[in-house]
Amino acid sequence: MTAASPEELILDRIETPIGTALVVTDERGILRAFNWTDYEDRMRTWVGKRYPGADFREGNGPLGDTFSAYFSGETRALEAIDWTGAGTTFQNEVWTALCAIPVGETWSYAQLAQYVGRPKAVRAVGLANGSNPVALVVPCHRVIGSDGSLTGYGGGLHRKQWLLQHEVASFGRAICA
């Protein structure tokens, strides 16, 4: 998804079972960034580089109820959120593909590369996945190693594991070994 450069960005802090989430939306309610408070400096740097002219303030954004619904068990609630990633064409292609991974399922990096039509670009797909600025909403946590192992997640592997277990619990099936 793409959107014009925002004039205003709102940083909302939302308490979750796995830490305080940082949710950045623009004046129209479009999600621009998501991260956790332990990575706030990294996120603020990213936001500053992508949206240098935007007025950046803290406040209550429009997505708090949607995130609360997700963490309360409505695991498809985040699918309704409008987002933009401010990435390259390839990154946006990968991020859009991530949204095709159903709640309660995982794909390997190789499967994701195949899905975007670049089966030999597994590393590039992995890098794009790791650069996802709107994690959780664009579910990069649903990508695992080809051997079924949990691999990299910008919010920490403990959160990735929790998120996958949370989503499985909603469907009552196992995701990975």
C-alpha positions as CSV (number, residue, x, y, z in Angstrom):
1,M,0.0,0.0,0.0
2,T,1.2,3.5,-0.6
3,A,0.1,6.9,0.6
4,A,1.2,10.5,0.3
5,S,3.8,11.8,2.7
6,P,2.0,12.7,6.0
7,E,1.9,16.2,7.6
8,E,1.4,14.8,11.0
9,L,2.3,11.5,12.8
10,I,0.9,10.3,16.0
11,L,2.8,7.9,18.3
12,D,0.5,5.8,20.4
13,R,1.7,3.5,23.2
14,I,-0.4,0.4,23.6
15,E,0.0,-2.1,26.4
16,T,0.0,-5.7,25.2
17,P,0.7,-9.0,26.9
18,I,4.2,-9.0,25.4
19,G,5.3,-5.4,26.1
20,T,4.3,-1.9,25.1
21,A,3.7,-1.5,21.4
22,L,4.6,1.7,19.6
23,V,2.0,2.5,16.9
24,V,2.6,5.4,14.5
25,T,-0.3,6.6,12.4
26,D,-0.8,9.6,10.2
27,E,-3.6,12.2,10.3
28,R,-5.8,9.9,8.2
29,G,-5.3,6.9,10.5
30,I,-2.9,5.0,8.1
31,L,-0.4,2.9,10.0
32,R,3.2,4.1,9.2
33,A,5.3,2.3,11.8
34,F,5.0,-0.3,14.5
35,N,7.6,-1.5,17.0
36,W,8.1,-2.2,20.7
37,T,9.4,0.3,23.3
38,D,12.7,-1.6,23.6
39,Y,13.4,-0.6,20.0
40,E,12.0,2.9,20.2
41,D,15.2,4.7,19.2
42,R,15.5,2.6,16.1
43,M,11.9,3.3,15.2
44,R,12.2,7.0,15.7
45,T,15.3,7.1,13.5
46,W,13.5,5.2,10.8
47,V,10.4,7.5,11.0
48,G,12.6,10.6,10.9
49,K,14.4,9.4,7.8
50,R,11.2,8.4,5.9
51,Y,9.0,11.4,7.0
52,P,11.4,14.3,7.7
53,G,8.8,17.0,7.3
54,A,6.0,15.5,9.4
55,D,5.0,16.9,12.8
56,F,5.7,14.0,15.2
57,R,3.8,13.9,18.5
58,E,2.6,11.4,21.1
59,G,-1.1,10.9,21.7
60,N,-3.9,8.4,21.4
61,G,-4.1,7.2,17.8
62,P,-7.1,5.5,16.2
63,L,-5.9,1.9,16.3
64,G,-5.8,1.1,20.0
65,D,-9.1,-0.8,20.0
66,T,-8.0,-2.8,16.9
67,F,-4.8,-3.9,18.6
68,S,-6.7,-4.7,21.8
69,A,-9.1,-6.9,19.9
70,Y,-6.1,-8.8,18.3
71,F,-4.5,-9.4,21.7
72,S,-7.8,-10.4,23.1
73,G,-8.1,-13.2,20.6
74,E,-9.6,-11.6,17.5
75,T,-6.5,-12.5,15.5
76,R,-7.9,-11.3,12.2
77,A,-8.7,-7.8,13.5
78,L,-5.4,-6.4,12.2
79,E,-6.3,-7.3,8.6
80,A,-8.6,-4.2,8.5
81,I,-5.8,-1.7,9.2
82,D,-4.6,0.5,6.3
83,W,-0.8,0.7,6.2
84,T,2.1,1.9,4.1
85,G,5.7,0.8,4.4
86,A,7.7,3.6,2.7
87,G,10.0,1.0,1.2
88,T,11.4,0.1,-2.2
89,T,9.2,-1.5,-4.9
90,F,10.7,-4.9,-4.0
91,Q,10.2,-4.4,-0.3
92,N,6.6,-3.4,-0.8
93,E,6.0,-6.4,-3.0
94,V,7.4,-8.7,-0.2
95,W,5.4,-6.9,2.5
96,T,2.2,-7.2,0.5
97,A,2.9,-10.9,0.0
98,L,3.3,-11.4,3.8
99,C,-0.3,-10.4,4.1
100,A,-1.2,-13.5,2.1
101,I,0.0,-15.7,4.9
102,P,-3.2,-16.7,6.8
103,V,-3.5,-16.3,10.5
104,G,-2.6,-19.6,12.1
105,E,-0.1,-20.6,9.3
106,T,3.6,-20.1,8.6
107,W,5.6,-20.0,5.4
108,S,9.4,-20.4,5.0
109,Y,11.5,-17.8,3.4
110,A,11.8,-20.0,0.4
111,Q,8.0,-20.2,0.1
112,L,7.7,-16.5,0.4
113,A,10.4,-16.1,-2.4
114,Q,8.4,-18.5,-4.5
115,Y,5.2,-16.6,-3.9
116,V,6.7,-13.3,-5.1
117,G,8.0,-15.1,-8.2
118,R,11.6,-14.9,-7.3
119,P,12.5,-18.4,-6.0
120,K,16.2,-17.8,-6.0
121,A,16.0,-14.5,-4.1
122,V,15.5,-16.1,-0.6
123,R,18.1,-13.9,1.0
124,A,16.7,-10.7,-0.6
125,V,13.2,-11.7,0.6
126,G,14.6,-12.3,4.1
127,L,16.1,-8.8,4.1
128,A,12.9,-7.2,2.9
129,N,11.0,-9.2,5.6
130,G,13.4,-8.0,8.2
131,S,12.9,-4.4,7.1
132,N,9.2,-4.4,7.6
133,P,8.3,-1.2,9.4
134,V,4.7,-2.2,10.2
135,A,5.4,-5.6,11.8
136,L,2.5,-7.5,13.2
137,V,0.0,-5.9,10.8
138,V,2.2,-7.1,8.0
139,P,2.8,-10.4,9.6
140,C,6.5,-11.0,9.2
141,H,6.4,-13.1,12.4
142,R,4.7,-15.9,10.3
143,V,7.9,-16.5,8.3
144,I,10.1,-19.3,9.7
145,G,13.1,-21.2,8.6
146,S,12.8,-24.0,6.0
147,D,13.5,-26.5,8.8
148,G,10.6,-25.2,10.8
149,S,12.8,-23.2,13.2
150,L,12.0,-19.8,14.5
151,T,14.4,-17.4,12.9
152,G,14.8,-13.6,13.3
153,Y,12.2,-11.2,14.4
154,G,12.9,-7.5,14.9
155,G,10.8,-7.6,18.1
156,G,12.7,-10.5,19.6
157,L,12.2,-14.3,19.2
158,H,10.2,-14.4,22.5
159,R,7.6,-12.2,20.9
160,K,7.6,-14.1,17.7
161,Q,6.9,-17.3,19.6
162,W,4.2,-15.7,21.6
163,L,2.5,-14.3,18.5
164,L,2.5,-17.6,16.7
165,Q,1.2,-19.4,19.8
166,H,-1.5,-16.8,20.2
167,E,-2.6,-17.1,16.6
168,V,-2.6,-20.9,16.8
169,A,-4.7,-20.9,19.9
170,S,-7.4,-19.0,18.0
171,F,-7.5,-21.8,15.5
172,G,-6.6,-24.7,17.7
173,R,-3.9,-26.2,15.5
174,A,-0.1,-26.4,15.7
175,I,2.1,-24.2,13.5
176,C,5.6,-25.4,13.9
177,A,7.6,-27.9,15.9
